Amino acid sequence: MIDRATPLRVAIVDDHPMFRMGLAAAISEMDGIELVGEAETGDQIAALIEAVSPAVLLLDLHLPGASGLEVNRWLAEHHPEVRVVILTMSEDLDGAITALRDGASGYLVKGASPERVEHAVRTAAAGDIVLDHTLVQGVSELAHVRRASQTRPFPQLTDREFDVLQLVADGLDNATIARHLVLSPKTVRNHVSNILAKTHAPDRPGVIVLAHRNSLGT
C-alpha cells in the first residue's frame, strides 16, 4: 500500500530537453509525486539510480548509448525495486511486450495526458501494470508470452538470455543476433557467456547441441 504522506520519487530518462521540461512541469503539479532526477542517455542510468533512488522511472526507448530496452533489462536485474514506465513515441506492440516481459510496469505513448501519466506512475508504484489504450488489444499476446516463459526449458536463464539462446540454436552469429534483438554486440557476447556458464556447456557448439536436445533451433 502506498504511503501518501511520503511523495513518490520519480525520475525521467529522455534525450529531448523540451520533452523533459514539459514532463517535469506536469509532475510538479501532481499531488504527492516528486521529480528527483533526470538523465539524457541510457549510459547515465546507474549514476542516476545511485544518486536519487527513484521509486518510478519514466523511460524513453530511443536513447543515445544503451537503448531503453537495455536499460529496462539492466534495472530488472540490478534494481528490481525501481518501477519502470516506458514513455515513448512508438505505438509498438512488440516493443511493449518485450519491455513488459523484461520487467517494465507500464508502456505509454508520448502525448498521453498528464492525468494518464500520473495514473501510470501511481499504478506502477503500487506494483500493477498499465498499458497505453492503443495497445490494449495486444494484452492477450503478452499473457501468452508470459505463460510460455514459465514452461520453457532452461529456467535458470533470464528471458533475454533465452531469446539469445534460441537464436544461437538457429545458427546465428553474435552480430546478427544483436541486430535482431536491438542489442549491442557486447551485450550479446555477455549473454552468450552467461548462457555457457549457466548451462555448463563447454563452448558454443556444445550449447547448440544442448539447445537442439531441448527442441530449440531449426
Disulfide bonds with the S-S distance in Angstrom:
none
